[in-house]
Amino acid sequence: MQGFLETFIPLFVAIDPFGLLPVFMSVTAGMSASRRRRVTFEAVVAATLIALGFMFLGRATFNFLGISEHDFKIAGGLILLVLAILDLLLPGKAAVIEDQTVGLVPLATPLIVGPATMTTILVVSQRSYPLTAVSLGANLLLLLAVLLSAGMVARVVGLNTLRAFSKLVMVLLAAIGVNYIRVGVTALLAAHP
């Protein structure tokens, strides 16, 4: 049980299912309940495949491409920052133009399986691949339950409140992007003084 918790908790913090809910509601605003449900399953299934693939091939891919985890964090931060800026500065346009791919980008990656989650997977999988896979599965099932409840949350809170909140969330998303960039750049500078 201790081994499970040692892999589950870091992944829970990295995936942050409850923190992802407002971003999910913002990105899927205006979708029908059935479309939002399809997007939810699409995003979680894609995130699962990406995370499992990265667990087994991540370090080898980084080595092959000659990039570090810090480079990856900077790239993920830039993507989140650009998505947030597009949403905030272009009136009437969502950060994701392609409605058909919203489950994959930005939901599955970089929001669910982004730099923080991928880095965490690399670290905890060094202890045990099976434990990491089980912990990842438990976290993604919890995330699925949280995201499937988004419609109920929207009904309780109200559309106008959600619209106002979605803009605040995009500012927070921009801040998360800047944080990823800052942490990545700081780590790179510390590694190569």
C-alpha positions in Angstrom: 0.0 0.0 0.0 2.8 2.4 0.8 4.4 1.8 -2.6 1.1 2.6 -4.3 0.7 5.8 -2.3 4.2 6.8 -3.1 3.4 6.7 -6.8 -0.3 7.7 -6.6 0.1 10.9 -4.7 2.8 12.6 -6.9 0.7 11.7 -10.0 -2.4 13.0 -8.3 -0.7 16.3 -7.7 0.7 16.5 -11.2 -2.6 15.6 -13.0 -4.6 17.8 -10.5 -8.1 16.5 -11.5 -10.0 19.1 -9.5 -7.8 22.0 -10.7 -8.4 20.8 -14.3 -12.2 21.0 -14.0 -12.5 24.8 -14.6 -10.1 24.6 -17.5 -12.1 21.7 -19.0 -15.4 23.7 -18.6 -13.8 26.7 -20.3 -12.4 24.7 -23.2 -15.7 22.8 -23.7 -18.0 25.7 -23.2 -20.9 25.7 -25.7 -20.8 22.0 -26.3 -23.8 19.8 -25.9 -23.8 17.4 -23.0 -23.3 14.4 -25.3 -20.5 16.1 -27.1 -18.8 17.1 -23.8 -19.1 13.4 -22.7 -17.5 12.2 -25.9 -14.7 14.7 -25.5 -14.2 13.6 -21.9 -13.7 10.0 -22.8 -11.6 10.9 -25.9 -9.3 13.1 -23.7 -8.9 10.5 -20.9 -8.3 7.6 -23.3 -5.8 9.6 -25.3 -4.1 10.8 -22.1 -3.8 7.2 -20.9 -2.2 6.1 -24.1 0.2 9.1 -24.1 1.1 8.5 -20.5 1.7 4.8 -20.8 3.7 5.3 -24.0 5.8 8.0 -22.3 6.4 5.8 -19.2 8.1 3.2 -21.4 9.6 5.3 -24.1 10.1 8.8 -22.6 13.6 8.7 -21.4 14.8 6.9 -24.6 13.0 9.5 -26.7 14.6 12.4 -24.9 18.1 10.7 -25.2 17.5 10.1 -29.0 16.4 13.7 -29.6 19.1 15.1 -27.4 16.6 17.1 -25.2 16.2 17.3 -21.5 13.1 17.3 -19.2 13.8 21.0 -18.7 13.5 21.6 -22.5 10.2 19.7 -22.4 8.9 21.8 -19.6 9.7 25.0 -21.5 8.0 23.8 -24.6 4.8 22.7 -22.7 4.8 26.1 -20.9 5.0 28.0 -24.3 2.0 25.9 -25.6 -0.1 26.7 -22.6 0.8 30.4 -22.7 -0.1 30.7 -26.4 -3.4 28.9 -25.9 -4.3 31.3 -23.1 -3.3 34.4 -25.0 -5.3 33.4 -28.0 -8.4 32.9 -25.8 -8.0 36.1 -24.0 -7.1 38.4 -26.9 -9.2 37.1 -29.7 -12.9 37.9 -28.9 -15.3 35.2 -29.9 -12.6 32.7 -30.6 -11.8 29.8 -28.4 -8.2 28.9 -27.7 -8.9 25.7 -29.6 -10.1 26.4 -33.1 -10.6 22.8 -34.2 -13.6 21.5 -32.2 -12.9 18.0 -33.4 -9.5 17.8 -31.8 -10.2 19.5 -28.4 -10.1 16.1 -26.7 -6.5 15.6 -27.9 -5.2 19.2 -27.8 -5.2 20.9 -25.3 -7.1 18.4 -23.0 -5.2 15.1 -23.3 -1.9 17.0 -23.9 -0.6 19.3 -22.5 -3.3 19.8 -19.8 -3.8 16.2 -18.5 -0.5 14.7 -19.6 1.8 17.7 -19.8 5.3 18.4 -18.6 4.6 18.0 -14.9 2.8 14.7 -15.4 5.4 13.3 -17.8 8.3 14.3 -15.6 6.5 12.7 -12.6 5.9 9.5 -14.6 9.6 9.4 -15.5 10.6 9.7 -11.8 8.1 7.3 -10.2 8.4 4.6 -12.9 12.0 4.1 -11.8 10.7 2.5 -8.7 8.2 0.1 -10.3 6.5 0.1 -13.8 3.5 -2.0 -12.5 2.8 0.3 -9.5 3.2 3.4 -11.7 0.7 1.9 -14.3 -1.9 1.1 -11.5 -1.5 4.6 -9.9 -1.8 6.3 -13.2 -5.0 4.3 -14.0 -6.5 5.2 -10.6 -5.7 8.9 -11.1 -7.2 8.9 -14.6 -10.4 7.1 -13.5 -10.7 9.8 -10.8 -10.2 12.5 -13.4 -12.8 10.9 -15.7 -15.4 11.0 -12.8 -14.5 14.6 -12.1 -14.8 15.7 -15.7 -18.1 13.8 -16.3 -19.6 15.8 -13.4 -18.7 19.1 -15.3 -22.2 19.5 -16.7 -23.8 19.3 -13.2 -21.4 21.9 -12.0 -22.3 24.1 -14.9 -26.0 23.8 -14.1 -25.4 24.6 -10.4 -23.1 27.6 -11.0 -24.8 29.1 -14.1 -23.6 30.0 -17.6 -22.7 33.7 -17.0 -20.6 32.8 -14.0 -18.8 30.1 -16.0 -18.1 32.6 -18.8 -16.6 35.1 -16.5 -14.7 32.3 -14.6 -13.4 30.9 -17.9 -11.5 34.2 -18.6 -10.0 34.1 -15.1 -9.0 30.5 -15.7 -7.2 31.5 -19.0 -5.2 34.0 -17.0 -4.3 31.3 -14.6 -3.5 29.0 -17.5 -1.1 31.7 -18.8 0.5 31.9 -15.4 0.9 28.1 -15.3 2.6 28.3 -18.7 4.9 31.0 -17.5 5.7 29.0 -14.4 6.7 26.0 -16.6 8.9 28.2 -18.7 10.5 29.8 -15.6 11.2 26.5 -13.9 12.6 25.0 -17.1 14.8 27.9 -17.8 16.0 28.1 -14.2 16.8 24.4 -14.2 18.7 24.7 -17.5 20.7 27.6 -16.2 21.5 25.7 -13.0 22.6 22.7 -15.0 24.8 24.7 -17.4 26.2 27.7 -15.5 
